[in-house]
Amino acid sequence: QVHLVESGGGSVQAGGSLRLSCAASGYTFSGKCVGWFRQVPGKDHEGVAVFAEFGVTGYADSVKGRFIISQDYAKNTLDLLMNNLKPADTAVYYCAAHTSCGLMSTKQALDRLPGFAYRGQGTQVTVSS
């Protein structure tokens, strides 16, 4: 059984940084289609960052240049370093993992992250101005 657990969320002032981490049991992130999406209550999910097939990364335009997705292969974690945070980044952040993204582009993988086979319970990120 696959179990994903996010950590690292919290409150930070605008311009600050946070690192989210997602630990997995029953699943190995390496070489898989995995990523992060976020949701604000009352709004649609937004794919934030993804490792698509062959390790190609993709980012939402809203976070490009500020967020970095990475994997710790030794610890089997999926991480998201978030720099220069803005109040608009306030959301619940979810880790998501899939069986395969096949020939999906990174844009398609980002859009489909909320529907991936596995997701964690989410971690709250709050950015104050």
N, CA, C and O atoms as a printed pandas DataFrame, in Angstrom:
     atom_number atom_name residue_name chain_id  residue_number  x_coord  y_coord  z_coord
0              1         N          GLN        A               1    0.848   -1.186    0.000
1              2        CA          GLN        A               1    0.000    0.000    0.000
2              3         C          GLN        A               1    0.888    1.242    0.000
3              4         O          GLN        A               1    1.858    1.324    0.753
4              5         N          VAL        A               2    0.546    2.200   -0.849
5              6        CA          VAL        A               2    1.331    3.421   -0.969
6              7         C          VAL        A               2    0.830    4.445    0.042
7              8         O          VAL        A               2   -0.372    4.646    0.216
8              9         N          HIS        A               3    1.789    5.082    0.698
9             10        CA          HIS        A               3    1.441    6.104    1.690
10            11         C          HIS        A               3    2.418    7.258    1.520
11            12         O          HIS        A               3    3.632    7.074    1.607
12            13         N          LEU        A               4    1.875    8.456    1.275
13            14        CA          LEU        A               4    2.701    9.656    1.104
14            15         C          LEU        A               4    2.422   10.609    2.253
15            16         O          LEU        A               4    1.267   10.835    2.614
16            17         N          VAL        A               5    3.479   11.165    2.825
17            18        CA          VAL        A               5    3.322   12.089    3.945
18            19         C          VAL        A               5    4.161   13.335    3.690
19            20         O          VAL        A               5    5.382   13.262    3.545
20            21         N          GLU        A               6    3.481   14.489    3.640
21            22        CA          GLU        A               6    4.184   15.759    3.447
22            23         C          GLU        A               6    4.582   16.363    4.787
23            24         O          GLU        A               6    3.945   16.124    5.813
24            25         N          SER        A               7    5.637   17.142    4.751
25            26        CA          SER        A               7    6.077   17.896    5.927
26            27         C          SER        A               7    6.752   19.175    5.460
27            28         O          SER        A               7    7.070   19.332    4.282
28            29         N          GLY        A               8    6.965   20.085    6.403
29            30        CA          GLY        A               8    7.712   21.302    6.093
30            31         C          GLY        A               8    6.880   22.541    5.896
31            32         O          GLY        A               8    7.422   23.634    5.731
32            33         N          GLY        A               9    5.571   22.389    5.910
33            34        CA          GLY        A               9    4.733   23.570    5.757
34            35         C          GLY        A               9    4.825   24.464    6.979
35            36         O          GLY        A               9    5.402   24.081    7.996
36            37         N          GLY        A              10    4.254   25.658    6.877
37            38        CA          GLY        A              10    4.277   26.582    7.998
38            39         C          GLY        A              10    3.938   27.978    7.557
39            40         O          GLY        A              10    3.424   28.196    6.460
40            41         N          SER        A              11    4.232   28.929    8.428
41            42        CA          SER        A              11    3.961   30.333    8.145
42            43         C          SER        A              11    5.267   31.072    7.945
43            44         O          SER        A              11    6.238   30.860    8.671
44            45         N          VAL        A              12    5.274   31.939    6.955
45            46        CA          VAL        A              12    6.487   32.686    6.631
46            47         C          VAL        A              12    6.080   34.041    6.075
47            48         O          VAL        A              12    4.988   34.198    5.529
48            49         N          GLN        A              13    6.958   35.007    6.216
49            50        CA          GLN        A              13    6.685   36.318    5.638
50            51         C          GLN        A              13    7.061   36.334    4.160
51            52         O          GLN        A              13    7.893   35.548    3.707
52            53         N          ALA        A              14    6.447   37.222    3.435
53            54        CA          ALA        A              14    6.744   37.370    2.010
54            55         C          ALA        A              14    8.248   37.573    1.820
55            56         O          ALA        A              14    8.897   38.314    2.557
56            57         N          GLY        A              15    8.777   36.887    0.805
57            58        CA          GLY        A              15   10.208   36.946    0.543
58            59         C          GLY        A              15   10.987   35.822    1.191
59            60         O          GLY        A              15   12.154   35.598    0.870
60            61         N          GLY        A              16   10.344   35.119    2.100
61            62        CA          GLY        A              16   11.006   34.029    2.800
62            63         C          GLY        A              16   10.999   32.745    1.992
63            64         O          GLY        A              16   10.529   32.703    0.855
64            65         N          SER        A              17   11.533   31.700    2.607
65            66        CA          SER        A              17   11.649   30.400    1.952
66            67         C          SER        A              17   11.129   29.288    2.854
67            68         O          SER        A              17   11.138   29.394    4.080
68            69         N          LEU        A              18   10.680   28.227    2.211
69            70        CA          LEU        A              18   10.296   26.997    2.912
70            71         C          LEU        A              18   10.709   25.821    2.044
71            72         O          LEU        A              18   10.756   25.924    0.819
72            73         N          ARG        A              19   11.009   24.703    2.693
73            74        CA          ARG        A              19   11.274   23.467    1.961
74            75         C          ARG        A              19   10.249   22.432    2.397
75            76         O          ARG        A              19   10.172   22.070    3.571
76            77         N          LEU        A              20    9.471   21.965    1.445
77            78        CA          LEU        A              20    8.525   20.885    1.704
78            79         C          LEU        A              20    9.180   19.554    1.357
79            80         O          LEU        A              20   10.019   19.470    0.460
80            81         N          SER        A              21    8.785   18.538    2.072
81            82        CA          SER        A              21    9.315   17.207    1.797
82            83         C          SER        A              21    8.179   16.201    1.829
83            84         O          SER        A              21    7.252   16.323    2.629
84            85         N          CYS        A              22    8.256   15.217    0.965
85            86        CA          CYS        A              22    7.239   14.167    0.900
86            87         C          CYS        A              22    7.941   12.827    1.039
87            88         O          CYS        A              22    8.787   12.471    0.219
88            89         N          ALA        A              23    7.587   12.094    2.072
89            90        CA          ALA        A              23    8.161   10.769    2.299
90            91         C          ALA        A              23    7.163    9.714    1.839
91            92         O          ALA        A              23    5.954    9.865    2.013
92            93         N          ALA        A              24    7.686    8.654    1.254
93            94        CA          ALA        A              24    6.820    7.612    0.714
94            95         C          ALA        A              24    7.111    6.263    1.360
95            96         O          ALA        A              24    8.256    5.932    1.668
96            97         N          SER        A              25    6.064    5.512    1.551
97            98        CA          SER        A              25    6.205    4.098    1.895
98            99         C          SER        A              25    5.445    3.303    0.849
99           100         O          SER        A              25    4.367    3.711    0.417
100          101         N          GLY        A              26    6.000    2.173    0.440
101          102        CA          GLY        A              26    5.355    1.371   -0.585
102          103         C          GLY        A              26    5.511    1.935   -1.991
103          104         O          GLY        A              26    4.828    1.494   -2.915
104          105         N          TYR        A              27    6.396    2.898   -2.159
105          106        CA          TYR        A              27    6.566    3.564   -3.458
106          107         C          TYR        A              27    7.965    4.147   -3.520
107          108         O          TYR        A              27    8.490    4.626   -2.515
108          109         N          THR        A              28    8.570    4.107   -4.701
109          110        CA          THR        A              28    9.884    4.712   -4.915
110          111         C          THR        A              28    9.743    5.843   -5.916
111          112         O          THR        A              28    9.273    5.636   -7.034
112          113         N          PHE        A              29   10.154    7.051   -5.512
113          114        CA          PHE        A              29   10.000    8.209   -6.373
114          115         C          PHE        A              29   10.917    8.167   -7.594
115          116         O          PHE        A              29   10.555    8.672   -8.657
116          117         N          SER        A              30   12.075    7.582   -7.454
117          118        CA          SER        A              30   13.082    7.626   -8.509
118          119         C          SER        A              30   12.535    7.092   -9.828
119          120         O          SER        A              30   12.018    5.977   -9.897
120          121         N          GLY        A              31   12.659    7.913  -10.876
121          122        CA          GLY        A              31   12.259    7.502  -12.209
122          123         C          GLY        A              31   10.771    7.525  -12.461
123          124         O          GLY        A              31   10.327    7.117  -13.534
124          125         N          LYS        A              32    9.995    7.985  -11.515
125          126        CA          LYS        A              32    8.548    7.976  -11.656
126          127         C          LYS        A              32    8.025    9.381  -11.977
127          128         O          LYS        A              32    8.764   10.364  -11.935
128          129         N          CYS        A              33    6.759    9.441  -12.290
129          130        CA          CYS        A              33    6.084   10.704  -12.569
130          131         C          CYS        A              33    5.488   11.204  -11.253
131          132         O          CYS        A              33    4.497   10.657  -10.770
132          133         N          VAL        A              34    6.093   12.241  -10.677
133          134        CA          VAL        A              34    5.714   12.710   -9.343
134          135         C          VAL        A              34    5.779   14.227   -9.290
135          136         O          VAL        A              34    6.466   14.857  -10.093
136          137         N          GLY        A              35    5.063   14.803   -8.346
137          138        CA          GLY        A              35    5.104   16.255   -8.279
138          139         C          GLY        A              35    4.322   16.815   -7.124
139          140         O          GLY        A              35    3.887   16.092   -6.228
140          141         N          TRP        A              36    4.149   18.131   -7.163
141          142        CA          TRP        A              36    3.433   18.881   -6.142
142          143         C          TRP        A              36    2.329   19.718   -6.787
143          144         O          TRP        A              36    2.518   20.326   -7.840
144          145         N          PHE        A              37    1.182   19.731   -6.129
145          146        CA          PHE        A              37    0.144   20.660   -6.534
146          147         C          PHE        A              37   -0.382   21.357   -5.282
147          148         O          PHE        A              37   -0.096   20.931   -4.164
148          149         N          ARG        A              38   -1.139   22.413   -5.469
149          150        CA          ARG        A              38   -1.648   23.155   -4.321
150          151         C          ARG        A              38   -3.112   23.509   -4.535
151          152         O          ARG        A              38   -3.618   23.510   -5.657
152          153         N          GLN        A              39   -3.768   23.807   -3.435
153          154        CA          GLN        A              39   -5.171   24.194   -3.513
154          155         C          GLN        A              39   -5.491   25.225   -2.460
155          156         O          GLN        A              39   -5.110   25.098   -1.296
156          157         N          VAL        A              40   -6.198   26.247   -2.890
157          158        CA          VAL        A              40   -6.767   27.245   -2.007
158          159         C          VAL        A              40   -8.254   26.942   -1.908
159          160         O          VAL        A              40   -8.889   26.711   -2.937
160          161         N          PRO        A              41   -8.833   26.933   -0.717
161          162        CA          PRO        A              41  -10.266   26.649   -0.592
162          163         C          PRO        A              41  -11.102   27.492   -1.534
163          164         O          PRO        A              41  -10.949   28.712   -1.596
164          165         N          GLY        A              42  -11.989   26.833   -2.266
165          166        CA          GLY        A              42  -12.859   27.537   -3.186
166          167         C          GLY        A              42  -12.264   27.760   -4.561
167          168         O          GLY        A              42  -12.924   28.307   -5.444
168          169         N          LYS        A              43  -11.013   27.340   -4.752
169          170        CA          LYS        A              43  -10.369   27.504   -6.048
170          171         C          LYS        A              43   -9.928   26.146   -6.588
171          172         O          LYS        A              43   -9.862   25.160   -5.854
172          173         N          ASP        A              44   -9.628   26.116   -7.891
173          174        CA          ASP        A              44   -9.160   24.878   -8.501
174          175         C          ASP        A              44   -7.758   24.532   -8.007
175          176         O          ASP        A              44   -6.995   25.387   -7.560
176          177         N          HIS        A              45   -7.458   23.238   -8.108
177          178        CA          HIS        A              45   -6.090   22.822   -7.845
178          179         C          HIS        A              45   -5.162   23.460   -8.868
179          180         O          HIS        A              45   -5.575   23.776   -9.984
180          181         N          GLU        A              46   -3.906   23.647   -8.480
181          182        CA          GLU        A              46   -2.906   24.146   -9.418
182          183         C          GLU        A              46   -1.665   23.275   -9.334
183          184         O          GLU        A              46   -1.050   23.169   -8.272
184          185         N          GLY        A              47   -1.296   22.657  -10.436
185          186        CA          GLY        A              47   -0.041   21.924  -10.486
186          187         C          GLY        A              47    1.106   22.901  -10.333
187          188         O          GLY        A              47    1.143   23.924  -11.017
188          189         N          VAL        A              48    2.042   22.604   -9.448
189          190        CA          VAL        A              48    3.125   23.542   -9.136
190          191         C          VAL        A              48    4.426   23.106   -9.779
191          192         O          VAL        A              48    5.088   23.891  -10.458
192          193         N          ALA        A              49    4.790   21.847   -9.562
193          194        CA          ALA        A              49    6.068   21.346  -10.084
194          195         C          ALA        A              49    5.964   19.852  -10.272
195          196         O          ALA        A              49    5.270   19.171   -9.517
196          197         N          VAL        A              50    6.653   19.338  -11.279
197          198        CA          VAL        A              50    6.517   17.916  -11.593
198          199         C          VAL        A              50    7.813   17.355  -12.174
199          200         O          VAL        A              50    8.543   18.040  -12.890
200          201         N          PHE        A              51    8.076   16.098  -11.846
201          202        CA          PHE        A              51    9.038   15.287  -12.579
202          203         C          PHE        A              51    8.196   14.429  -13.516
203          204         O          PHE        A              51    7.465   13.545  -13.069
204          205         N          ALA        A              52    8.300   14.690  -14.806
205          206        CA          ALA        A              52    7.589   13.866  -15.778
206          207         C          ALA        A              52    8.503   12.702  -16.170
207          208         O          ALA        A              52    9.532   12.468  -15.536
208          209         N          GLU        A              53    8.115   11.978  -17.219
209          210        CA          GLU        A              53    8.923   10.835  -17.636
210          211         C          GLU        A              53   10.347   11.265  -17.970
211          212         O          GLU        A              53   10.587   12.375  -18.446
212          213         N          PHE        A              54   11.270   10.369  -17.712
213          214        CA          PHE        A              54   12.696   10.585  -17.995
214          215         C          PHE        A              54   13.288   11.708  -17.153
215          216         O          PHE        A              54   14.326   12.268  -17.505
216          217         N          GLY        A              55   12.635   12.039  -16.048
217          218        CA          GLY        A              55   13.189   13.026  -15.126
218          219         C          GLY        A              55   13.091   14.463  -15.575
219          220         O          GLY        A              55   13.724   15.338  -14.982
220          221         N          VAL        A              56   12.314   14.730  -16.607
221          222        CA          VAL        A              56   12.150   16.112  -17.078
222          223         C          VAL        A              56   11.273   16.868  -16.087
223          224         O          VAL        A              56   10.218   16.377  -15.685
224          225         N          THR        A              57   11.706   18.055  -15.697
225          226        CA          THR        A              57   10.939   18.830  -14.723
226          227         C          THR        A              57   10.099   19.888  -15.413
227          228         O          THR        A              57   10.440   20.387  -16.485
228          229         N          GLY        A              58    9.001   20.210  -14.770
229          230        CA          GLY        A              58    8.129   21.272  -15.268
230          231         C          GLY        A              58    7.588   22.072  -14.104
231          232         O          GLY        A              58    7.401   21.546  -13.007
232          233         N          TYR        A              59    7.339   23.340  -14.347
233          234        CA          TYR        A              59    6.852   24.237  -13.308
234          235         C          TYR        A              59    5.707   25.089  -13.833
235          236         O          TYR        A              59    5.642   25.422  -15.016
236          237         N          ALA        A              60    4.806   25.430  -12.918
237          238        CA          ALA        A              60    3.780   26.409  -13.263
238          239         C          ALA        A              60    4.463   27.753  -13.501
239          240         O          ALA        A              60    5.469   28.073  -12.867
240          241         N          ASP        A              61    3.907   28.527  -14.416
241          242        CA          ASP        A              61    4.484   29.841  -14.704
242          243         C          ASP        A              61    4.565   30.695  -13.439
243          244         O          ASP        A              61    5.487   31.495  -13.280
244          245         N          SER        A              62    3.611   30.522  -12.558
245          246        CA          SER        A              62    3.539   31.352  -11.353
246          247         C          SER        A              62    4.692   31.102  -10.379
247          248         O          SER        A              62    4.941   31.922   -9.496
248          249         N          VAL        A              63    5.398   29.977  -10.533
249          250        CA          VAL        A              63    6.475   29.660   -9.585
250          251         C          VAL        A              63    7.834   29.510  -10.248
251          252         O          VAL        A              63    8.838   29.311   -9.564
252          253         N          LYS        A              64    7.876   29.602  -11.563
253          254        CA          LYS        A              64    9.151   29.444  -12.273
254          255         C          LYS        A              64   10.187   30.433  -11.765
255          256         O          LYS        A              64    9.900   31.615  -11.572
256          257         N          GLY        A              65   11.381   29.936  -11.556
257          258        CA          GLY        A              65   12.459   30.784  -11.063
258          259         C          GLY        A              65   12.464   30.945   -9.556
259          260         O          GLY        A              65   13.415   31.486   -8.992
260          261         N          ARG        A              66   11.402   30.477   -8.890
261          262        CA          ARG        A              66   11.330   30.606   -7.424
262          263         C          ARG        A              66   11.297   29.241   -6.731
263          264         O          ARG        A              66   11.857   29.089   -5.645
264          265         N          PHE        A              67   10.658   28.263   -7.335
265          266        CA          PHE        A              67   10.511   26.940   -6.735
266          267         C          PHE        A              67   11.424   25.949   -7.451
267          268         O          PHE        A              67   11.654   26.054   -8.656
268          269         N          ILE        A              68   11.934   24.994   -6.696
269          270        CA          ILE        A              68   12.767   23.936   -7.273
270          271         C          ILE        A              68   12.307   22.592   -6.728
271          272         O          ILE        A              68   12.234   22.393   -5.516
272          273         N          ILE        A              69   12.001   21.679   -7.630
273          274        CA          ILE        A              69   11.609   20.323   -7.232
274          275         C          ILE        A              69   12.838   19.432   -7.307
275          276         O          ILE        A              69   13.642   19.551   -8.232
276          277         N          SER        A              70   12.984   18.546   -6.341
277          278        CA          SER        A              70   14.139   17.664   -6.327
278          279         C          SER        A              70   13.787   16.372   -5.612
279          280         O          SER        A              70   12.744   16.259   -4.968
280          281         N          GLN        A              71   14.668   15.414   -5.738
281          282        CA          GLN        A              71   14.487   14.138   -5.050
282          283         C          GLN        A              71   15.740   13.817   -4.253
283          284         O          GLN        A              71   16.861   14.073   -4.693
284          285         N          ASP        A              72   15.530   13.256   -3.082
285          286        CA          ASP        A              72   16.630   12.693   -2.301
286          287         C          ASP        A              72   16.533   11.185   -2.468
287          288         O          ASP        A              72   15.679   10.534   -1.867
288          289         N          TYR        A              73   17.421   10.641   -3.293
289          290        CA          TYR        A              73   17.302    9.225   -3.638
290          291         C          TYR        A              73   17.633    8.330   -2.446
291          292         O          TYR        A              73   17.062    7.250   -2.300
292          293         N          ALA        A              74   18.543    8.776   -1.608
293          294        CA          ALA        A              74   18.910    7.973   -0.438
294          295         C          ALA        A              74   17.756    7.879    0.545
295          296         O          ALA        A              74   17.506    6.820    1.121
296          297         N          LYS        A              75   17.052    8.989    0.735
297          298        CA          LYS        A              75   15.949    9.013    1.702
298          299         C          LYS        A              75   14.612    8.672    1.054
299          300         O          LYS        A              75   13.622    8.465    1.756
300          301         N          ASN        A              76   14.569    8.611   -0.274
301          302        CA          ASN        A              76   13.318    8.392   -1.006
302          303         C          ASN        A              76   12.295    9.459   -0.644
303          304         O          ASN        A              76   11.173    9.152   -0.242
304          305         N          THR        A              77   12.700   10.718   -0.793
305          306        CA          THR        A              77   11.769   11.819   -0.573
306          307         C          THR        A              77   11.689   12.686   -1.822
307          308         O          THR        A              77   12.613   12.730   -2.633
308          309         N          LEU        A              78   10.580   13.361   -1.950
309          310        CA          LEU        A              78   10.354   14.338   -3.010
310          311         C          LEU        A              78   10.269   15.693   -2.339
311          312         O          LEU        A              78    9.429   15.897   -1.462
312          313         N          ASP        A              79   11.120   16.618   -2.734
313          314        CA          ASP        A              79   11.212   17.891   -2.037
314          315         C          ASP        A              79   10.806   19.051   -2.939
315          316         O          ASP        A              79   10.881   18.967   -4.165
316          317         N          LEU        A              80   10.377   20.125   -2.305
317          318        CA          LEU        A              80   10.039   21.341   -3.030
318          319         C          LEU        A              80   10.621   22.512   -2.253
319          320         O          LEU        A              80   10.145   22.846   -1.168
320          321         N          LEU        A              81   11.643   23.127   -2.808
321          322        CA          LEU        A              81   12.226   24.321   -2.211
322          323         C          LEU        A              81   11.500   25.524   -2.778
323          324         O          LEU        A              81   11.452   25.721   -3.992
324          325         N          MET        A              82   10.944   26.317   -1.899
325          326        CA          MET        A              82   10.155   27.470   -2.313
326          327         C          MET        A              82   10.845   28.738   -1.823
327          328         O          MET        A              82   10.944   28.983   -0.620
328          329         N          ASN        A              83   11.315   29.528   -2.763
329          330        CA          ASN        A              83   12.015   30.772   -2.442
330          331         C          ASN        A              83   11.165   31.974   -2.817
331          332         O          ASN        A              83   10.227   31.873   -3.608
332          333         N          ASN        A              84   11.512   33.109   -2.236
333          334        CA          ASN        A              84   10.833   34.371   -2.547
334          335         C          ASN        A              84    9.313   34.179   -2.524
335          336         O          ASN        A              84    8.604   34.530   -3.467
336          337         N          LEU        A              85    8.854   33.624   -1.442
337          338        CA          LEU        A              85    7.429   33.313   -1.329
338          339         C          LEU        A              85    6.586   34.577   -1.326
339          340         O          LEU        A              85    6.996   35.626   -0.830
340          341         N          LYS        A              86    5.396   34.442   -1.895
341          342        CA          LYS        A              86    4.453   35.555   -2.006
342          343         C          LYS        A              86    3.148   35.164   -1.324
343          344         O          LYS        A              86    2.851   33.978   -1.188
344          345         N          PRO        A              87    2.374   36.144   -0.899
345          346        CA          PRO        A              87    1.067   35.811   -0.300
346          347         C          PRO        A              87    0.207   34.937   -1.219
347          348         O          PRO        A              87   -0.586   34.126   -0.739
348          349         N          ALA        A              88    0.361   35.099   -2.527
349          350        CA          ALA        A              88   -0.411   34.290   -3.484
350          351         C          ALA        A              88   -0.019   32.817   -3.453
351          352         O          ALA        A              88   -0.729   31.976   -4.004
352          353         N          ASP        A              89    1.097   32.498   -2.818
353          354        CA          ASP        A              89    1.516   31.094   -2.693
354          355         C          ASP        A              89    0.825   30.384   -1.528
355          356         O          ASP        A              89    0.986   29.175   -1.360
356          357         N          THR        A              90    0.070   31.112   -0.736
357          358        CA          THR        A              90   -0.641   30.522    0.388
358          359         C          THR        A              90   -1.631   29.484   -0.113
359          360         O          THR        A              90   -2.497   29.780   -0.936
360          361         N          ALA        A              91   -1.493   28.261    0.395
361          362        CA          ALA        A              91   -2.339   27.151   -0.059
362          363         C          ALA        A              91   -1.987   25.910    0.754
363          364         O          ALA        A              91   -1.031   25.902    1.529
364          365         N          VAL        A              92   -2.780   24.867    0.558
365          366        CA          VAL        A              92   -2.398   23.540    1.030
366          367         C          VAL        A              92   -1.637   22.868   -0.112
367          368         O          VAL        A              92   -2.117   22.815   -1.244
368          369         N          TYR        A              93   -0.461   22.363    0.195
369          370        CA          TYR        A              93    0.390   21.749   -0.809
370          371         C          TYR        A              93    0.342   20.233   -0.658
371          372         O          TYR        A              93    0.475   19.697    0.442
372          373         N          TYR        A              94    0.152   19.562   -1.774
373          374        CA          TYR        A              94    0.044   18.119   -1.803
374          375         C          TYR        A              94    1.154   17.512   -2.661
375          376         O          TYR        A              94    1.524   18.039   -3.711
376          377         N          CYS        A              95    1.656   16.410   -2.184
377          378        CA          CYS        A              95    2.571   15.591   -2.957
378          379         C          CYS        A              95    1.721   14.577   -3.732
379          380         O          CYS        A              95    0.742   14.059   -3.195
380          381         N          ALA        A              96    2.082   14.292   -4.978
381          382        CA          ALA        A              96    1.317   13.350   -5.788
382          383         C          ALA        A              96    2.267   12.451   -6.559
383          384         O          ALA        A              96    3.346   12.870   -6.977
384          385         N          ALA        A              97    1.846   11.217   -6.735
385          386        CA          ALA        A              97    2.682   10.239   -7.431
386          387         C          ALA        A              97    1.802    9.391   -8.337
387          388         O          ALA        A              97    0.646    9.110   -8.022
388          389         N          HIS        A              98    2.370    8.991   -9.466
389          390        CA          HIS        A              98    1.586    8.246  -10.441
390          391         C          HIS        A              98    2.291    6.953  -10.811
391          392         O          HIS        A              98    3.461    6.740  -10.493
392          393         N          THR        A              99    1.548    6.103  -11.486
393          394        CA          THR        A              99    2.139    4.847  -11.929
394          395         C          THR        A              99    3.023    5.114  -13.145
395          396         O          THR        A              99    4.132    4.587  -13.238
396          397         N          SER        A             100    2.539    5.919  -14.063
397          398        CA          SER        A             100    3.325    6.292  -15.236
398          399         C          SER        A             100    2.660    7.480  -15.913
399          400         O          SER        A             100    1.433    7.575  -15.954
400          401         N          CYS        A             101    3.474    8.386  -16.442
401          402        CA          CYS        A             101    2.916    9.500  -17.209
402          403         C          CYS        A             101    3.024    9.259  -18.709
403          404         O          CYS        A             101    2.590   10.090  -19.507
404          405         N          GLY        A             102    3.596    8.137  -19.089
405          406        CA          GLY        A             102    3.682    7.812  -20.504
406          407         C          GLY        A             102    4.300    8.942  -21.312
407          408         O          GLY        A             102    5.410    9.391  -21.025
408          409         N          LEU        A             103    3.574    9.392  -22.318
409          410        CA          LEU        A             103    4.077   10.426  -23.210
410          411         C          LEU        A             103    3.534   11.807  -22.865
411          412         O          LEU        A             103    3.571   12.720  -23.690
412          413         N          MET        A             104    3.028   11.956  -21.640
413          414        CA          MET        A             104    2.524   13.268  -21.243
414          415         C          MET        A             104    3.646   14.297  -21.294
415          416         O          MET        A             104    4.780   14.013  -20.908
416          417         N          SER        A             105    3.318   15.497  -21.776
417          418        CA          SER        A             105    4.259   16.599  -21.670
418          419         C          SER        A             105    4.288   17.064  -20.219
419          420         O          SER        A             105    3.443   16.666  -19.418
420          421         N          THR        A             106    5.265   17.910  -19.883
421          422        CA          THR        A             106    5.307   18.415  -18.511
422          423         C          THR        A             106    4.072   19.250  -18.221
423          424         O          THR        A             106    3.569   19.239  -17.097
424          425         N          LYS        A             107    3.582   19.967  -19.207
425          426        CA          LYS        A             107    2.366   20.781  -19.014
426          427         C          LYS        A             107    1.186   19.872  -18.690
427          428         O          LYS        A             107    0.409   20.151  -17.776
428          429         N          GLN        A             108    1.059   18.790  -19.442
429          430        CA          GLN        A             108   -0.033   17.852  -19.197
430          431         C          GLN        A             108    0.108   17.206  -17.826
431          432         O          GLN        A             108   -0.877   17.045  -17.106
432          433         N          ALA        A             109    1.328   16.838  -17.467
433          434        CA          ALA        A             109    1.550   16.216  -16.161
434          435         C          ALA        A             109    1.191   17.190  -15.041
435          436         O          ALA        A             109    0.571   16.801  -14.052
436          437         N          LEU        A             110    1.581   18.462  -15.198
437          438        CA          LEU        A             110    1.213   19.466  -14.192
438          439         C          LEU        A             110   -0.296   19.560  -14.040
439          440         O          LEU        A             110   -0.819   19.583  -12.926
440          441         N          ASP        A             111   -0.982   19.613  -15.160
441          442        CA          ASP        A             111   -2.441   19.758  -15.120
442          443         C          ASP        A             111   -3.116   18.548  -14.480
443          444         O          ASP        A             111   -4.181   18.677  -13.876
444          445         N          ARG        A             112   -2.510   17.393  -14.610
445          446        CA          ARG        A             112   -3.156   16.158  -14.149
446          447         C          ARG        A             112   -2.684   15.708  -12.774
447          448         O          ARG        A             112   -3.136   14.678  -12.275
448          449         N          LEU        A             113   -1.791   16.455  -12.159
449          450        CA          LEU        A             113   -1.272   16.072  -10.840
450          451         C          LEU        A             113   -2.372   15.758   -9.821
451          452         O          LEU        A             113   -2.259   14.761   -9.107
452          453         N          PRO        A             114   -3.418   16.559   -9.726
453          454        CA          PRO        A             114   -4.430   16.241   -8.706
454          455         C          PRO        A             114   -5.107   14.893   -8.924
455          456         O          PRO        A             114   -5.678   14.330   -7.989
456          457         N          GLY        A             115   -5.052   14.377  -10.129
457          458        CA          GLY        A             115   -5.682   13.104  -10.437
458          459         C          GLY        A             115   -4.726   11.930  -10.422
459          460         O          GLY        A             115   -5.107   10.819  -10.791
460          461         N          PHE        A             116   -3.506   12.153  -10.008
461          462        CA          PHE        A             116   -2.531   11.068   -9.950
462          463         C          PHE        A             116   -3.015    9.973   -8.986
463          464         O          PHE        A             116   -3.888   10.195   -8.147
464          465         N          ALA        A             117   -2.427    8.808   -9.138
465          466        CA          ALA        A             117   -2.901    7.632   -8.399
466          467         C          ALA        A             117   -2.786    7.795   -6.882
467          468         O          ALA        A             117   -3.613    7.275   -6.133
468          469         N          TYR        A             118   -1.765    8.512   -6.438
469          470        CA          TYR        A             118   -1.521    8.622   -5.000
470          471         C          TYR        A             118   -1.273   10.084   -4.617
471          472         O          TYR        A             118   -0.676   10.847   -5.377
472          473         N          ARG        A             119   -1.740   10.456   -3.429
473          474        CA          ARG        A             119   -1.478   11.798   -2.917
474          475         C          ARG        A             119   -1.360   11.734   -1.415
475          476         O          ARG        A             119   -1.863   10.817   -0.766
476          477         N          GLY        A             120   -0.670   12.748   -0.871
477          478        CA          GLY        A             120   -0.574   12.835    0.577
478          479         C          GLY        A             120   -1.746   13.588    1.158
479          480         O          GLY        A             120   -2.705   13.905    0.455
480          481         N          GLN        A             121   -1.668   13.871    2.440
481          482        CA          GLN        A             121   -2.769   14.537    3.127
482          483         C          GLN        A             121   -2.669   16.059    3.036
483          484         O          GLN        A             121   -3.613   16.768    3.384
484          485         N          GLY        A             122   -1.541   16.552    2.575
485          486        CA          GLY        A             122   -1.349   17.986    2.383
486          487         C          GLY        A             122   -0.677   18.655    3.566
487          488         O          GLY        A             122   -0.755   18.185    4.701
488          489         N          THR        A             123   -0.016   19.768    3.272
489          490        CA          THR        A             123    0.619   20.570    4.312
490          491         C          THR        A             123    0.340   22.042    4.011
491          492         O          THR        A             123    0.462   22.487    2.870
492          493         N          GLN        A             124   -0.031   22.782    5.041
493          494        CA          GLN        A             124   -0.429   24.176    4.853
494          495         C          GLN        A             124    0.786   25.079    4.754
495          496         O          GLN        A             124    1.719   24.980    5.551
496          497         N          VAL        A             125    0.763   25.954    3.772
497          498        CA          VAL        A             125    1.769   27.005    3.642
498          499         C          VAL        A             125    1.039   28.344    3.686
499          500         O          VAL        A             125    0.112   28.582    2.912
500          501         N          THR        A             126    1.459   29.199    4.584
501          502        CA          THR        A             126    0.838   30.514    4.728
502          503         C          THR        A             126    1.916   31.581    4.612
503          504         O          THR        A             126    2.896   31.577    5.358
504          505         N          VAL        A             127    1.722   32.493    3.668
505          506        CA          VAL        A             127    2.686   33.564    3.446
506          507         C          VAL        A             127    2.010   34.888    3.755
507          508         O          VAL        A             127    0.996   35.236    3.151
508          509         N          SER        A             128    2.572   35.612    4.688
509          510        CA          SER        A             128    1.992   36.896    5.080
510          511         C          SER        A             128    2.769   38.043    4.448
511          512         O          SER        A             128    3.972   37.950    4.206
512          513         N          SER        A             129    2.048   39.119    4.190
513          514        CA          SER        A             129    2.684   40.281    3.540
514          515         C          SER        A             129    3.335   41.195    4.565
515          516         O          SER        A             129    3.915   42.218    4.200
